[in-house]
Amino acid sequence: MKPRLTHDEHVELGRTLAGIRDELTHRRTQLRTAYPKTGPEAAPARALENAVQAIDAARQALEDLHFHEHPRTAQTHTYWPTPEHRARITPAN
């Protein structure tokens, strides 16, 4: 049997995935503002939307696992933290 994530590892992963989602959502909005919403130039924004949906699906599945593995300590805000508890994703200089 493979080791499972600890409660603290779930919390850190939740913060990180929420931050990544925020950054992808911001970049998708940036692209939708800069390029047409249809046609080939809209493909990057659509791809980012698909990535956001994939992250949300992973967060939901991980939340389910967290509640199954750590029923006494799991909380919904682990994978859906408030903005001040999300990781900040900063571009490299």
N, C-alpha and C positions, 0 to 999 in steps of 0.2 A: 504494500500500500504506500502510495506517495505521501509525503508530508503535506499538510494543509497550511494555508496562511494563518499566521497568528492574528489575534484581534488588532494589534498595532500595525501589522502589515496591511490588513484590510483598510484601516483608517488612512494610512499613507497613500495607498493605491487609489482610494476614493478621492482624496484631495488632488492627487496628480491628474487623474482622469477628468475630474471636473475642470481643472485649470486648462487642460488640453482642449476640452470641449469649448470652453470660453474663447480661447485663442482661435480655434478653427471657425467658430461662429462669427467672430470679429472679422477674420480674413474673408470669409464668404460674403459678408455684407460689404466689405471693401471692394471685392470683385464685382458684385452686383451693381454697385454704384459706378464703377469704372467701365464696365463692358455691357453690351446688349444682354438681355435676359433670354434670348433665343439664339439658335444657330451655333456654329462651332465655337464662337468666342465665349459662349455661356458654359461650355463644358467644364472648365476648372471650378466654377462656383457650384455646379451640380455635383462634381466629384467631392468637394468639401462637404456638401450637404449629406452625401452618402456616408462620408467618414463620421460626421456628427451622429447620424442615425446608428452606425455600427458601434460607436463608443457608448451611446445610450443603451443599446441592446446588451453590451458587455457589462455595463454598470448594473443593469437590472439583474442579469444572471449572477453577477458577483454578489449583489445584495442578498439574493436568495441563498447562495452558498454561505454567506456570512451568518445569516439567521439560522441556517441549519447547523453550522459548525460551532457557533458561539451564541446560543439562544439567550444567555443571561446578559451579555454585553452588547449585542448587536443593536443598532439603531438605524432608522431610515436615513438620518443625516450623514451616515458614514459614506455612502456613495452619492448623496445628493446634498452636499454641505452648503451652508450659506456662503455668499460671496467672500466674506472676510476670512473664511476657513479654507478657501480653495488655493491650490498652488498657483503661483504667478509664473507664467511662461514668458520669458524675455528673449528677444532675438539676440543672437550672437553678434558681436561687433566686428 
